[in-house]
Amino acid sequence: MVEIDNKDGFIPKHGGYHNLIAYQKAEIIYDGTVYFTKRFFGKYDRTIDQMVQAARSGKQNIAEASMASATSKETEIKLTNVARASLEELKIDYEDFLRTNKLPLWDKDHRLVARLRELNKIPNSNYDTFKKAIENESPEICANSMIGLIKVVNYLLNHQIKALETAFVNEGGLRERMTKARINKRNQGQK
């Protein structure tokens, strides 16, 4: 994926979502959810499709928001929020799995949560970084690891949405950039 940088125009640099930690971890969540649902649900269980689609929506909307940022900050903010909402839905599905299987939901002080925090600090982490947890023989470890990853991505998306809001207030959107570019062009012609 190439980041698009329009140096001569009013359309800002956009794309580059593969470099976003939120996107990288959302991809791990998607792959982990595909694995998890195949392993722990019956072949015809509707939950499989719902969980996989929520994971896919989280990942895809981060990418789509990044590309939409070129022409619409509003769309970028909305799609980033859709990603966050989809992942929250997925987190609830994992929590439901734990509850209905009478397995504990880890709190922030659980010893394995500390290990997840360590893994999340590894630069350029991928599925293999979390594979031992995601594919663990214990469904408790699998589900709680996925929940931990989702919490990290939603934390990052919350901060991204706040940064997008600040950027919009400070810099405006496409219309403002278009007007500014036109005025600058007109002023150059008058000199």
Order of alpha helices (4+ residues) and beta strands (2+ residues): alpha-alpha-alpha-alpha-alpha-alpha-alpha
